[in-house]
Amino acid sequence: MNVRLWFCVALGVFTAHIAVFMLWTHFQPRPPLRVPPKNEFKVNEKALVDPNTGEKVVVREFTVSTQLATPAPSSKVE
């Protein structure tokens, strides 16, 4: 047989397999959407005036809290 014919047959089989795999992945169910976590970033700011020098001082406090996993059940033995 001709080499060009074998190449065309192999390319056709490859293309058919790619099409089947694409259809199979397209019809699989999507994972459920997660609710985004609430914002755990807080900012506190205070403006103070130094009574000795009269200079204005700004104190800023940033707090970031994260929960990486669900809390473990308490291990209290009663």
C-alpha positions in Angstrom: 0.0 0.0 0.0 1.0 3.6 -0.5 2.6 5.4 2.4 0.5 8.5 1.8 -2.7 6.3 2.2 -1.4 5.0 5.5 -0.7 8.5 6.7 -4.2 9.7 5.8 -5.8 6.7 7.6 -3.7 7.3 10.7 -4.5 11.0 10.7 -8.2 10.3 10.3 -8.1 7.8 13.3 -6.2 10.4 15.4 -8.7 13.1 14.5 -11.7 10.9 15.3 -10.2 10.0 18.7 -9.6 13.7 19.5 -13.2 14.5 18.6 -14.6 11.7 20.8 -12.4 12.8 23.8 -13.5 16.4 23.4 -17.2 15.4 23.3 -16.7 13.1 26.4 -15.1 15.9 28.4 -17.7 18.4 27.2 -20.6 16.4 28.6 -19.1 15.6 32.0 -20.8 17.5 34.9 -19.0 20.6 36.1 -17.9 20.9 39.8 -20.3 23.0 41.9 -19.3 26.6 42.5 -17.9 27.5 45.9 -19.1 30.6 47.7 -16.1 32.9 48.0 -14.9 33.4 51.6 -15.8 36.6 53.3 -13.2 39.3 53.5 -11.0 38.9 56.6 -9.0 42.0 56.1 -9.5 44.8 58.6 -8.0 48.2 58.9 -8.0 50.5 62.0 -6.6 54.0 61.9 -6.2 56.6 64.7 -5.0 60.2 64.3 -3.4 61.6 67.5 -1.7 64.9 68.2 1.4 64.9 70.3 0.8 67.4 73.1 4.5 68.3 73.5 5.3 69.0 69.8 1.9 69.5 68.3 2.8 67.0 65.6 0.0 64.9 64.1 0.7 61.1 64.4 -1.3 58.5 62.5 -1.4 55.0 63.9 -2.5 52.3 61.4 -3.3 48.7 62.3 -3.9 46.0 59.7 -5.4 42.7 60.7 -5.6 39.6 58.4 -7.1 36.4 59.6 -7.3 33.3 57.6 -8.9 29.9 58.0 -7.1 27.3 55.9 -9.2 24.3 57.0 -12.4 23.5 58.8 -11.8 23.5 62.6 -11.2 20.1 64.1 -13.9 18.8 66.6 -13.0 19.5 70.2 -11.3 16.6 71.9 -12.8 17.2 75.4 -13.4 14.0 77.3 -16.2 14.3 79.8 
